[in-house]
């Protein structure tokens, strides 16, 4: 350890030790030449919309919806589409979805807890003794600051999707492409089958907060902030993690300051301010105005401009269900949910990121999480035996004091009641399917994601006897200011296949069932490809609706059709990610009668982490999904359905 400690101390004190790495290609090199997010053709959108509606409607409902959609396509939809295209031509610096999407998130008035903020939990450090709360928190803070400095200096490797890494993910290619002007660099990457991704969201990772305002919130960023916000037992503390010269404060000093906070004997506050960030946004906006009027402007400014938030929890985790509850919402008091992201670190060294969703999607947060995990596990700057610096933490660390009047105290008490009423309704369950994963499915020429989604369709059909609106998010970061597009995994193919497996076992031969699986896989693969290329229907219809609204026009009939409301009432809301850094992710359902399904298909197993409110039974759903996967893998092994 001592030798490593010396090397790390040396690495750290050299100029380069301030950075995670120094990319050959500057971070934002491709940004200028990224292709623009296409607006799909209107007839493609209507065709895709109707195909997605087909499995959700009976014949009569479908013919009504079809007529409404055709009228839209030939009438008001045509005008809206043309206007959208024109508007898009006048705004070449961005994408047609960017402004409406920010607006949708920031205008939502519900609490961001459960409704918007997701979490992604870190895998434990493989070196067990490094999972100590103080050691791990110090290393994470140091790595996070190094990431921030690497990003801001333009040294962070650009985010690129390599289809042929042997050709494009090489030093020789990078040395050539760095000399290609930014306005052309994307084309150079494209020639070797590499797709640079939009990185416009990254600057909002640090020193950023969502500020509650009446009617519509604002995103605030102040890159000058050099301090970290730390929360413990509902108290808030700040101290500098970047010095006046812009360098990372010595890791042993950060460790000393965190140790000081962890041993602060001050009793927990009766009215912890963090609870207010879990309130309805208009309620919180009013209370924030009162906080400012009561002279708390300077302290709130410190909270808003902090690099990020570190939540030190005094609780130890019992199992990963406990982890999910704690990282998704926790106790409400030891969180500042408005911060662009928070690193949560429990007593036992369990760690996760909880992030505010309006400023960006999972892509930037996941990249940050991957880099921080790699850096803390491969180049930790403090160690289990490390001594904290002997510095005066009492004067370096400031515990924030807020002056609260009776009305504000009452507001916090109400926020606490509302918070507990909301989170007490949430159930989380999880499942590991150990009989197979990516490798077996790929051998059978089946898409792993398609099979996971099919298992959810089969599971829901077995449990509730129906096919319902399903949402899977897909990143459109291959385009300038892309956000997400929706994949609609409930299709006529999954419905037919699920019915065969669930309702008619024994009616079909194994070959017929395998044929159906293959059909589902092909179609899902096509939908995924279309969504990633910006060729879904959801964002296009959303943007036209937004345009009609902003012009004060009467809402076209398509948007008043009950079937449109139903397909956007996503009972199965799903999102997938696999990464060496992440052990599990999760989010709450997006509707009261829905499931929030976080899942990952690994090489030889599959896992899902599912949430629900009282209207649905999450444990039964997971049993039904398990049964579906058992059936699918049995059939693939040539065994008949039992």
Backbone torsions as a table, in degrees:
resi	resn	phi	psi	omega
1	UNK	NA	-41.5	-176.1
2	UNK	-60.4	-43.1	-180.0
3	UNK	-60.5	-47.2	179.1
4	UNK	-60.3	-43.3	-178.0
5	UNK	-58.9	-41.9	-179.8
6	UNK	-64.4	-46.2	179.2
7	UNK	-59.3	-46.2	-177.6
8	UNK	-63.5	-40.6	179.7
9	UNK	-60.8	-40.8	180.0
10	UNK	-65.8	-49.9	178.8
11	UNK	-53.5	-43.8	-172.0
12	UNK	-69.5	-38.7	-174.8
13	UNK	-79.5	-21.6	174.3
14	UNK	-68.0	160.6	-177.3
15	UNK	-58.2	-40.2	-176.2
16	UNK	-68.8	-24.6	178.6
17	UNK	-62.8	-11.6	177.7
18	UNK	-78.1	-13.6	-175.1
19	UNK	-118.3	154.6	176.3
20	UNK	-72.6	-40.4	178.5
21	UNK	-164.7	171.9	175.7
22	UNK	-122.9	101.9	-176.6
23	UNK	-67.0	142.2	175.3
24	UNK	-65.6	-41.6	-179.5
25	UNK	-94.0	127.9	179.4
26	UNK	-58.4	147.2	-173.7
27	UNK	-49.8	-48.8	-172.8
28	UNK	-97.7	20.6	-174.1
29	UNK	-56.9	-34.8	-174.4
30	UNK	-93.5	-12.3	-167.7
31	UNK	-55.8	-43.7	-176.2
32	UNK	-61.9	-36.8	-172.4
33	UNK	-99.5	8.9	177.5
34	UNK	-57.7	142.7	177.1
35	UNK	-68.6	156.9	-179.6
36	UNK	-85.7	147.0	178.5
37	UNK	-62.9	121.7	-177.2
38	UNK	-74.1	147.5	167.9
39	UNK	-91.8	120.7	-177.4
40	UNK	-61.4	160.2	173.3
41	UNK	-67.2	145.4	-176.8
42	UNK	-61.1	-41.1	-177.7
43	UNK	-67.5	-31.5	175.1
44	UNK	-64.8	-43.3	-178.8
45	UNK	-61.8	-45.5	-179.3
46	UNK	-65.5	-41.0	178.8
47	UNK	-61.5	-44.9	-178.8
48	UNK	-68.5	-37.3	178.8
49	UNK	-61.9	-46.8	-178.8
50	UNK	-67.1	-36.6	177.9
51	UNK	-63.1	-36.9	-180.0
52	UNK	-74.1	-30.6	179.6
53	UNK	-74.3	-30.3	-171.3
54	UNK	-50.1	-51.2	-176.9
55	UNK	-71.2	-10.9	-175.1
56	UNK	-95.6	-10.8	-171.2
57	UNK	-123.9	152.4	170.8
58	UNK	-81.7	175.9	-172.8
59	UNK	-59.3	-42.9	-178.4
60	UNK	-65.6	-47.4	179.7
61	UNK	-60.1	-41.1	-176.9
62	UNK	-65.6	-39.9	-177.8
63	UNK	-68.5	-33.1	174.4
64	UNK	-62.7	-49.9	-178.0
65	UNK	-62.9	-37.5	179.0
66	UNK	-63.1	-43.4	-179.3
67	UNK	-64.1	-46.0	179.5
68	UNK	-59.3	-41.7	-178.4
69	UNK	-67.8	-40.2	178.8
70	UNK	-66.1	-40.8	177.6
71	UNK	-60.5	-42.0	179.7
72	UNK	-62.5	-46.1	-177.3
73	UNK	-60.2	-37.0	-176.2
74	UNK	-94.4	-7.2	-175.7
75	UNK	-121.3	-112.8	-172.4
76	UNK	-62.4	-30.2	-179.7
77	UNK	-63.6	-36.7	-179.6
78	UNK	-61.6	-45.0	179.1
79	UNK	-65.1	-45.7	-178.6
80	UNK	-61.5	-41.0	-179.7
81	UNK	-62.6	-46.2	-178.8
82	UNK	-62.5	-39.4	179.0
83	UNK	-65.6	-40.9	179.3
84	UNK	-61.7	-42.9	-180.0
85	UNK	-63.4	-41.3	180.0
86	UNK	-64.3	-47.7	179.5
87	UNK	-58.7	-40.4	-178.6
88	UNK	-65.0	-38.2	179.4
89	UNK	-64.9	-28.7	-178.9
90	UNK	-84.9	-6.1	-177.7
91	UNK	-128.5	60.7	-172.2
92	UNK	-69.9	-12.5	-177.9
93	UNK	-78.2	-8.4	-173.1
94	UNK	-140.0	-162.0	177.7
95	UNK	-121.0	158.5	-176.4
96	UNK	-65.6	-19.4	-175.7
97	UNK	-94.8	-17.5	-169.8
98	UNK	-58.6	-57.4	-177.0
99	UNK	-64.3	-47.5	178.8
100	UNK	-60.1	-33.4	-177.1
101	UNK	-71.8	-44.9	174.1
102	UNK	-57.0	-45.8	-177.0
103	UNK	-60.6	-43.1	-179.6
104	UNK	-59.8	-47.9	179.7
105	UNK	-65.1	-47.4	-171.6
106	UNK	-75.7	-21.3	178.9
107	UNK	-87.2	-16.2	179.8
108	UNK	-61.3	134.1	-175.3
109	UNK	-100.7	-12.2	-179.3
110	UNK	-67.6	164.3	174.9
111	UNK	-55.7	143.3	177.0
112	UNK	-80.4	-16.6	176.6
113	UNK	-71.7	134.2	-175.3
114	UNK	70.5	-46.1	-175.1
115	UNK	-74.8	-29.9	-176.0
116	UNK	-132.6	-46.0	-174.2
117	UNK	-70.5	121.4	172.6
118	UNK	-97.4	176.9	173.1
119	UNK	-133.6	155.4	171.9
120	UNK	-135.0	121.4	-175.0
121	UNK	-95.7	144.9	179.8
122	UNK	-75.5	145.9	165.8
123	UNK	-65.9	153.8	175.9
124	UNK	-67.3	155.2	173.3
125	UNK	-64.0	130.0	-179.4
126	UNK	-58.6	-26.2	175.9
127	UNK	-88.9	99.3	-169.2
128	UNK	-47.7	-41.5	-174.2
129	UNK	-68.0	-13.7	178.1
130	UNK	-83.5	-2.2	178.6
131	UNK	-88.2	9.0	173.4
132	UNK	-60.4	136.7	-173.7
133	UNK	-53.7	-47.8	-176.5
134	UNK	-69.2	-44.5	-178.9
135	UNK	-63.2	-47.7	-175.9
136	UNK	-68.8	-39.4	179.2
137	UNK	-63.1	-43.1	179.7
138	UNK	-61.5	-47.0	-179.3
139	UNK	-64.0	-38.4	-180.0
140	UNK	-66.9	-41.5	179.1
141	UNK	-62.6	-45.3	-178.8
142	UNK	-62.6	-44.2	-179.8
143	UNK	-67.3	-36.7	179.2
144	UNK	-64.3	-40.9	178.8
145	UNK	-67.0	-40.7	177.5
146	UNK	-61.5	-39.5	177.0
147	UNK	-61.2	-47.4	-178.7
148	UNK	-58.8	-45.3	-179.2
149	UNK	-66.3	-38.8	179.2
150	UNK	-63.6	-42.9	179.1
151	UNK	-63.5	-49.3	-174.4
152	UNK	-70.5	-25.5	178.8
153	UNK	-83.7	-4.4	-178.5
154	UNK	77.8	16.8	-179.0
155	UNK	-94.6	-7.9	-178.3
156	UNK	-72.5	131.9	177.3
157	UNK	-52.1	132.7	175.5
158	UNK	-61.1	150.8	178.5
159	UNK	-80.9	117.0	-176.9
160	UNK	-133.8	137.4	175.6
161	UNK	-95.8	111.2	-175.2
162	UNK	-96.3	117.8	175.3
163	UNK	-85.3	-22.7	178.7
164	UNK	-137.7	73.9	-171.4
165	UNK	-57.0	-30.9	-178.3
166	UNK	-59.1	-27.3	-178.0
167	UNK	-95.2	-41.9	-169.7
168	UNK	-101.4	-26.1	-176.8
169	UNK	-93.5	53.1	-175.4
170	UNK	-128.8	153.0	178.4
171	UNK	-61.1	-38.0	-176.3
172	UNK	-64.9	-41.5	177.7
173	UNK	-64.3	-42.9	-177.9
174	UNK	-62.3	-37.0	-178.9
175	UNK	-67.0	-28.6	177.2
176	UNK	-79.0	-50.1	-170.8
177	UNK	-65.1	-28.1	-177.9
178	UNK	-63.8	-23.2	179.9
179	UNK	-90.8	-6.7	176.4
180	UNK	-79.1	129.8	-177.6
181	UNK	-55.5	148.7	-178.2
182	UNK	-53.9	-32.6	-176.5
183	UNK	-71.1	-12.9	-178.6
184	UNK	-121.0	-11.7	-168.6
185	UNK	-57.1	-34.7	-178.9
186	UNK	-58.1	-41.1	-177.0
187	UNK	-64.7	-36.8	177.8
188	UNK	-61.9	-41.5	179.4
189	UNK	-68.6	-40.8	-178.3
190	UNK	-59.5	-36.2	-179.3
191	UNK	-62.6	-28.0	177.5
192	UNK	-105.3	25.7	174.1
193	UNK	64.0	35.1	176.3
194	UNK	-116.9	137.9	-176.8
195	UNK	-117.8	100.9	176.0
196	UNK	-62.5	145.5	-177.5
197	UNK	-110.1	153.4	179.7
198	UNK	-61.6	133.4	178.9
199	UNK	-120.9	20.7	-175.7
200	UNK	-67.1	-20.0	-178.4
201	UNK	-80.9	-19.1	-169.7
202	UNK	-59.8	-33.1	-174.8
203	UNK	-67.2	-16.7	178.8
204	UNK	-89.8	4.6	177.0
205	UNK	-65.5	-42.2	-170.8
206	UNK	-111.3	152.5	178.9
207	UNK	53.4	34.6	-172.9
208	UNK	-129.4	148.7	-177.0
209	UNK	-151.7	151.3	170.8
210	UNK	-92.3	125.1	-177.4
211	UNK	-103.1	126.3	-179.8
212	UNK	-71.3	132.4	175.7
213	UNK	-136.5	153.0	177.4
214	UNK	-58.2	127.1	174.4
215	UNK	84.9	-44.5	-179.0
216	UNK	-158.4	126.9	-178.5
217	UNK	-74.3	170.2	177.1
218	UNK	-126.2	151.9	173.6
219	UNK	-98.2	130.2	-176.0
220	UNK	-118.5	134.4	176.1
221	UNK	-136.6	135.9	176.8
222	UNK	-140.1	93.0	-172.5
223	UNK	-64.8	-6.8	-178.3
224	UNK	-78.9	-17.8	-176.9
225	UNK	-62.1	131.1	-178.8
226	UNK	-112.3	4.5	-172.2
227	UNK	-106.9	159.6	177.2
228	UNK	-105.0	144.0	172.6
229	UNK	-98.5	126.1	178.4
230	UNK	-119.5	136.6	176.8
231	UNK	-119.3	137.5	173.3
232	UNK	-149.9	130.0	-179.6
233	UNK	53.0	30.5	178.6
234	UNK	85.5	-6.7	173.7
235	UNK	-83.7	154.5	178.2
236	UNK	-120.9	134.8	-178.6
237	UNK	-129.5	152.2	170.2
238	UNK	-133.2	146.6	168.2
239	UNK	-154.3	155.6	-177.5
240	UNK	-73.4	134.8	173.8
241	UNK	-113.8	-5.1	175.3
242	UNK	-125.3	133.3	-177.8
243	UNK	-86.2	-177.4	-175.5
244	UNK	-63.0	-23.8	179.8
245	UNK	-89.4	4.3	178.8
246	UNK	84.2	13.0	179.3
247	UNK	-97.4	155.3	175.4
248	UNK	-61.3	129.3	174.1
249	UNK	-59.7	146.7	-177.0
250	UNK	-53.4	132.9	-177.5
251	UNK	-55.3	-36.3	-179.0
252	UNK	-70.6	-21.8	174.2
253	UNK	-75.7	-41.4	176.4
254	UNK	-58.6	-42.4	179.5
255	UNK	-61.2	-42.5	179.9
256	UNK	-62.6	-41.9	-178.2
257	UNK	-67.4	-40.3	179.8
258	UNK	-68.4	-35.8	178.3
259	UNK	-64.0	-40.8	177.9
260	UNK	-59.1	-43.9	-179.8
261	UNK	-66.6	-42.5	-178.8
262	UNK	-66.0	-22.5	-179.1
263	UNK	-106.5	12.7	178.2
264	UNK	-67.3	119.1	-176.2
265	UNK	-82.4	-2.3	-177.8
266	UNK	-54.8	128.3	179.8
267	UNK	-62.2	152.0	-179.0
268	UNK	-57.3	142.7	-178.4
269	UNK	-67.8	146.2	178.5
270	UNK	-70.0	-28.3	-178.6
271	UNK	-128.6	79.4	-177.9
272	UNK	-70.8	127.8	-172.8
273	UNK	-66.0	-30.4	-177.1
274	UNK	-53.4	-31.1	-179.6
275	UNK	-55.9	-30.4	-177.6
276	UNK	-62.8	-28.2	-178.6
277	UNK	-73.5	-6.1	177.3
278	UNK	-97.2	1.1	-175.5
279	UNK	-81.2	167.9	165.3
280	UNK	-51.1	138.9	-170.2
281	UNK	-64.9	-36.4	178.8
282	UNK	-69.0	-40.3	177.7
283	UNK	-60.4	-46.3	-179.7
284	UNK	-65.3	-38.4	179.2
285	UNK	-60.5	-44.1	179.4
286	UNK	-62.7	-45.3	-178.8
287	UNK	-66.9	-33.3	177.9
288	UNK	-64.9	-40.3	175.8
289	UNK	-58.2	-41.7	179.1
290	UNK	-65.3	-39.5	177.6
291	UNK	-60.0	-42.8	-179.8
292	UNK	-65.6	-43.5	-179.4
293	UNK	-63.7	-28.6	-179.1
294	UNK	-84.7	9.6	173.6
295	UNK	89.0	22.4	-178.9
296	UNK	-99.7	17.3	-174.9
297	UNK	-59.3	-43.7	-176.4
298	UNK	-65.5	-44.9	-179.1
299	UNK	-67.7	-39.6	177.5
300	UNK	-62.4	-37.2	177.0
301	UNK	-59.6	-38.4	178.4
302	UNK	-67.0	-38.0	178.1
303	UNK	-64.5	-47.4	-174.6
304	UNK	-67.4	-35.7	-173.7
305	UNK	-94.4	-1.5	179.6
306	UNK	-58.9	148.8	-179.7
307	UNK	-51.7	-51.4	173.6
308	UNK	-165.1	-175.6	-177.4
309	UNK	-114.3	133.9	173.6
310	UNK	-113.3	119.9	179.5
311	UNK	-103.4	115.3	177.5
312	UNK	-97.2	111.0	-177.7
313	UNK	-95.4	139.7	180.0
314	UNK	-83.5	-3.4	-175.7
315	UNK	-92.8	150.1	171.3
316	UNK	-102.3	150.1	-175.0
317	UNK	-90.2	137.9	-179.1
318	UNK	-84.0	-41.6	-178.1
319	UNK	-161.6	-177.9	-173.8
320	UNK	-76.1	-13.5	172.4
321	UNK	-71.0	-41.6	176.3
322	UNK	-60.7	-43.3	177.6
323	UNK	-57.2	-47.7	-178.4
324	UNK	-58.4	-47.8	179.2
325	UNK	-61.6	-42.9	-176.6
326	UNK	-67.9	-40.0	-175.0
327	UNK	-82.1	-26.3	179.1
328	UNK	-77.5	-40.0	-179.7
329	UNK	-142.8	-30.8	176.3
330	UNK	65.4	-145.0	-175.9
331	UNK	-97.3	-1.5	178.9
332	UNK	83.1	-26.2	-175.3
333	UNK	-91.1	-33.3	-174.6
334	UNK	-99.2	36.8	-178.4
335	UNK	-138.6	152.3	167.3
336	UNK	-126.8	86.7	-169.1
337	UNK	-63.0	-17.3	-177.8
338	UNK	-77.7	-17.5	-179.2
339	UNK	-62.5	145.3	-177.8
340	UNK	-52.0	-41.5	169.6
341	UNK	-154.7	156.6	174.0
342	UNK	-127.3	140.3	168.9
343	UNK	-96.2	123.7	-180.0
344	UNK	-103.5	131.1	-178.6
345	UNK	-130.6	115.9	-176.9
346	UNK	-85.6	170.4	180.0
347	UNK	-52.6	-36.7	-175.4
348	UNK	-91.7	10.6	176.2
349	UNK	83.5	7.3	172.6
350	UNK	-71.3	136.4	-172.6
351	UNK	-138.8	150.3	179.2
352	UNK	-155.4	165.5	171.7
353	UNK	-111.2	130.9	171.8
354	UNK	-113.6	128.1	-176.7
355	UNK	-130.2	151.1	177.1
356	UNK	-79.4	135.0	-165.0
357	UNK	-94.4	-13.4	-171.9
358	UNK	-68.7	-36.4	-173.0
359	UNK	-75.1	-23.5	-176.4
360	UNK	-171.0	172.8	-177.2
361	UNK	-104.5	-176.8	-174.3
362	UNK	-61.6	-20.9	-171.4
363	UNK	-60.0	-50.6	-178.0
364	UNK	-67.1	-41.1	-178.0
365	UNK	-66.2	-40.4	-179.2
366	UNK	-65.9	-39.8	178.1
367	UNK	-61.6	-44.9	177.9
368	UNK	-58.7	-46.6	-177.3
369	UNK	-63.4	-43.3	178.5
370	UNK	-61.0	-45.0	-177.8
371	UNK	-67.1	-41.3	-179.0
372	UNK	-67.2	-40.0	179.1
373	UNK	-63.9	-45.9	-178.7
374	UNK	-61.9	-45.7	-175.8
375	UNK	-67.2	-41.7	-177.8
376	UNK	-70.6	-30.3	-178.5
377	UNK	-86.3	-30.6	-177.3
378	UNK	-95.2	-34.1	-178.5
379	UNK	-129.9	56.9	-178.1
380	UNK	-64.4	140.7	-177.4
381	UNK	-94.2	-20.4	170.3
382	UNK	-125.5	158.6	-170.0
383	UNK	-131.7	165.4	-178.0
384	UNK	-52.6	-33.3	-179.7
385	UNK	-91.6	-3.8	-173.6
386	UNK	-62.0	138.4	175.2
387	UNK	-91.2	131.8	173.9
388	UNK	-61.2	151.0	178.9
389	UNK	-62.3	147.8	175.0
390	UNK	-89.1	86.1	179.5
391	UNK	-122.7	165.4	-179.3
392	UNK	-84.7	81.7	-178.5
393	UNK	-63.3	-31.4	-177.4
394	UNK	-58.4	-33.6	179.2
395	UNK	-93.1	-22.7	-179.6
396	UNK	-78.4	-31.5	-176.7
397	UNK	-97.7	131.0	178.3
398	UNK	-114.4	123.4	173.1
399	UNK	-85.6	125.0	-174.7
400	UNK	-75.4	133.3	178.9
401	UNK	-113.2	132.5	179.2
402	UNK	-115.1	140.0	174.2
403	UNK	-95.6	121.7	-175.2
404	UNK	-118.0	133.8	172.6
405	UNK	-95.8	-179.2	-175.3
406	UNK	-59.1	-37.6	-177.5
407	UNK	-65.6	-41.1	178.9
408	UNK	-68.2	-41.3	178.3
409	UNK	-60.9	-40.2	179.0
410	UNK	-64.6	-40.4	178.3
411	UNK	-60.5	-39.8	179.7
412	UNK	-69.3	-40.6	178.6
413	UNK	-61.2	-43.7	178.6
414	UNK	-64.4	-41.9	179.3
415	UNK	-58.8	-40.3	-179.5
416	UNK	-63.9	-43.3	178.9
417	UNK	-62.1	-47.3	-179.3
418	UNK	-62.1	-41.3	179.8
419	UNK	-60.0	-51.1	-176.8
420	UNK	-66.6	-34.3	177.6
421	UNK	-63.9	-40.9	-177.8
422	UNK	-70.6	-50.2	-172.6
423	UNK	-74.2	-22.8	-178.8
424	UNK	-69.0	-16.0	-179.6
425	UNK	-84.7	-10.5	-172.6
426	UNK	-90.2	130.8	173.9
427	UNK	-113.9	140.9	176.7
428	UNK	-125.4	136.2	176.8
429	UNK	-134.6	159.5	178.5
430	UNK	-142.9	164.1	-175.6
431	UNK	-148.7	139.5	170.3
432	UNK	-117.5	126.4	175.9
433	UNK	-103.7	113.3	-168.7
434	UNK	-99.6	2.5	-173.1
435	UNK	-87.1	-3.9	178.9
436	UNK	169.4	166.7	179.9
437	UNK	-157.2	-143.6	-175.5
438	UNK	-51.2	-47.1	-171.6
439	UNK	-61.6	-49.4	-179.2
440	UNK	-62.9	-41.1	-176.5
441	UNK	-66.7	-41.0	-179.9
442	UNK	-65.6	-35.9	176.8
443	UNK	-59.9	-34.3	-179.9
444	UNK	-88.3	9.9	179.9
445	UNK	60.4	37.1	178.4
446	UNK	-114.6	144.9	177.6
447	UNK	-76.3	122.3	-179.5
448	UNK	-56.8	-41.4	-179.3
449	UNK	-65.2	-38.8	-179.4
450	UNK	-62.7	-39.9	-177.6
451	UNK	-70.4	-39.3	176.9
452	UNK	-61.0	-47.0	-179.5
453	UNK	-64.0	-38.1	178.3
454	UNK	-63.0	-38.2	179.3
455	UNK	-63.3	-34.3	177.1
456	UNK	-68.7	-41.1	178.2
457	UNK	-62.7	-45.1	179.4
458	UNK	-64.4	-42.1	-178.8
459	UNK	-62.5	-44.7	-178.4
460	UNK	-67.3	-38.2	179.1
461	UNK	-65.0	-41.1	179.8
462	UNK	-65.3	-38.8	-175.7
463	UNK	-79.5	-42.9	-171.2
464	UNK	-119.6	-5.1	175.4
465	UNK	72.9	20.2	179.7
466	UNK	-146.6	166.3	175.2
467	UNK	-108.2	128.4	-173.4
468	UNK	-127.8	167.1	179.5
469	UNK	-55.7	128.3	-176.8
470	UNK	-130.1	141.4	-174.4
471	UNK	-127.2	129.6	170.4
472	UNK	-128.7	127.2	-176.6
473	UNK	-85.1	146.5	-179.3
474	UNK	-137.2	130.0	-177.8
475	UNK	-73.2	139.3	171.9
476	UNK	-111.1	35.2	-178.4
477	UNK	-69.8	-4.1	175.5
478	UNK	-71.1	-7.7	-177.7
479	UNK	-118.4	155.2	178.1
480	UNK	-59.4	124.6	-179.2
481	UNK	55.6	30.6	173.7
482	UNK	-69.4	153.9	175.5
483	UNK	-120.0	-96.3	177.1
484	UNK	-139.2	161.3	168.9
485	UNK	-127.8	158.9	-179.8
486	UNK	-95.5	132.5	165.9
487	UNK	-95.0	136.0	178.1
488	UNK	-104.7	93.9	-171.2
489	UNK	-75.0	-14.8	176.7
490	UNK	-83.5	110.4	-176.1
491	UNK	-128.1	171.3	176.0
492	UNK	-60.6	-30.8	-179.3
493	UNK	-71.0	-44.8	-179.4
494	UNK	-68.2	-33.6	-179.6
495	UNK	-65.8	-46.4	-179.5
496	UNK	-62.7	-44.7	-177.3
497	UNK	-67.2	-43.3	179.8
498	UNK	-63.1	-41.1	178.9
499	UNK	-62.8	-40.3	-179.9
500	UNK	-62.8	-44.5	-177.7
501	UNK	-73.0	-40.8	-170.2
502	UNK	-90.8	-44.8	-171.0
503	UNK	-100.6	-17.5	-177.9
504	UNK	-131.4	47.1	-178.7
505	UNK	-63.2	138.4	-179.8
506	UNK	93.6	-12.8	-178.5
507	UNK	-84.1	-21.0	-174.4
508	UNK	-120.2	151.5	176.1
509	UNK	-75.8	163.6	178.7
510	UNK	-59.8	-40.8	179.2
511	UNK	-61.9	-39.5	178.5
512	UNK	-64.0	-43.1	180.0
513	UNK	-64.2	-42.0	178.6
514	UNK	-64.2	-36.9	176.4
515	UNK	-60.4	-41.1	179.0
516	UNK	-66.2	-41.3	178.4
517	UNK	-60.3	-41.9	-178.2
518	UNK	-66.4	-39.1	177.4
519	UNK	-61.2	-46.5	178.0
520	UNK	-59.1	-44.0	-176.5
521	UNK	-64.1	-45.5	-179.9
522	UNK	-60.5	-46.8	-175.9
523	UNK	-67.9	-40.5	179.2
524	UNK	-64.5	-39.1	178.0
525	UNK	-60.8	-40.2	178.7
526	UNK	-66.3	-44.3	178.9
527	UNK	-60.6	-40.0	-178.5
528	UNK	-65.5	-44.9	179.3
529	UNK	-61.6	-45.0	179.8
530	UNK	-60.5	-46.9	-178.0
531	UNK	-60.5	-44.4	-178.1
532	UNK	-65.1	-26.0	178.1
533	UNK	-91.6	12.0	178.6
534	UNK	76.6	16.4	-177.2
535	UNK	-107.8	49.0	170.4
536	UNK	-95.7	-166.8	174.6
537	UNK	-118.1	-19.8	-171.9
538	UNK	-63.4	-49.2	-176.1
539	UNK	-69.3	-35.1	179.9
540	UNK	-63.8	-48.0	178.3
541	UNK	-63.6	-39.7	179.6
542	UNK	-61.4	-44.7	-177.4
543	UNK	-65.7	-36.3	178.5
544	UNK	-70.3	-36.7	176.6
545	UNK	-64.8	-42.2	179.1
546	UNK	-61.8	-40.9	179.6
547	UNK	-64.7	-45.8	178.7
548	UNK	-59.5	-43.7	178.8
549	UNK	-62.1	-44.3	-174.3
550	UNK	-69.2	-21.2	177.8
551	UNK	-90.9	-1.5	-179.7
552	UNK	70.9	19.5	178.3
553	UNK	-74.4	158.5	171.6
554	UNK	-64.0	140.7	-178.4
555	UNK	-67.8	123.5	179.2
556	UNK	-55.2	152.6	-176.2
557	UNK	-56.1	-34.0	-178.7
558	UNK	-53.7	-40.7	-176.4
559	UNK	-79.6	-12.0	177.8
560	UNK	-98.0	-6.1	178.4
561	UNK	-66.0	128.2	178.3
562	UNK	-54.0	-29.7	-179.8
563	UNK	-68.0	-30.6	177.1
564	UNK	-69.3	-43.0	177.5
565	UNK	-61.5	-41.2	-175.4
566	UNK	-67.2	-40.4	-177.3
567	UNK	-72.3	-19.6	176.7
568	UNK	-97.4	4.3	172.6
569	UNK	-99.3	83.6	-166.9
570	UNK	-81.3	99.3	-177.5
571	UNK	-69.4	-38.2	173.2
572	UNK	-106.6	105.0	178.1
573	UNK	-106.7	119.9	-170.4
574	UNK	-127.9	149.6	177.6
575	UNK	-153.9	138.1	-175.9
576	UNK	-122.8	146.0	166.2
577	UNK	-157.8	144.6	171.5
578	UNK	-131.5	137.7	-179.5
579	UNK	-160.5	147.8	179.4
580	UNK	-62.5	-19.4	-176.2
581	UNK	-89.2	-23.6	-168.1
582	UNK	-104.0	128.3	176.8
583	UNK	-89.5	-42.5	172.2
584	UNK	-160.1	157.7	178.4
585	UNK	-127.7	163.9	179.3
586	UNK	-166.8	161.3	179.0
587	UNK	-157.7	163.3	-178.8
588	UNK	-84.7	164.3	175.8
589	UNK	-60.6	154.7	179.7
590	UNK	-93.1	-8.2	175.6
591	UNK	-136.2	154.8	-175.0
592	UNK	-60.5	-28.6	-178.6
593	UNK	-106.6	35.7	-176.2
594	UNK	-119.0	178.8	172.1
595	UNK	-118.6	143.2	170.5
596	UNK	-105.1	111.0	-170.6
597	UNK	-111.7	105.5	172.2
598	UNK	-98.2	131.1	-176.1
599	UNK	-146.5	161.7	177.4
600	UNK	-147.2	135.0	175.6
601	UNK	-104.3	113.9	-177.2
602	UNK	-99.3	179.4	-174.9
603	UNK	-55.2	-47.5	-176.7
604	UNK	-130.5	19.0	173.8
605	UNK	-155.3	168.3	178.9
606	UNK	-133.4	143.7	179.9
607	UNK	-133.4	147.4	168.1
608	UNK	-142.6	149.2	-175.0
609	UNK	-123.8	111.7	-167.8
610	UNK	-123.8	138.8	179.3
611	UNK	-117.8	153.7	174.0
612	UNK	-155.9	163.8	172.8
613	UNK	-99.3	176.9	-172.8
614	UNK	-58.4	-20.9	-178.4
615	UNK	-69.1	-15.2	179.5
616	UNK	-128.6	153.7	-178.9
617	UNK	-106.0	104.1	-173.0
618	UNK	-69.4	-35.6	-176.8
619	UNK	-69.3	-40.1	177.5
620	UNK	-66.1	-40.2	178.6
621	UNK	-58.7	-44.9	-179.1
622	UNK	-64.5	-36.6	175.9
623	UNK	-62.9	-40.1	179.8
624	UNK	-68.3	-35.9	177.4
625	UNK	-67.9	-42.5	177.7
626	UNK	-57.5	-46.7	179.4
627	UNK	-60.5	-41.8	-179.9
628	UNK	-61.9	-44.5	-179.7
629	UNK	-67.2	-40.0	175.2
630	UNK	-55.6	-48.1	-178.1
631	UNK	-62.2	-46.1	-177.4
632	UNK	-61.3	-47.2	-178.0
633	UNK	-69.0	-32.4	175.0
634	UNK	-61.2	-48.5	-179.1
635	UNK	-60.7	-40.5	179.6
636	UNK	-65.0	-26.4	176.8
637	UNK	-87.1	3.3	177.4
638	UNK	85.3	14.6	178.8
639	UNK	-96.4	140.1	178.1
640	UNK	-70.2	158.7	179.2
641	UNK	-66.3	129.4	180.0
642	UNK	-91.6	NA	NA
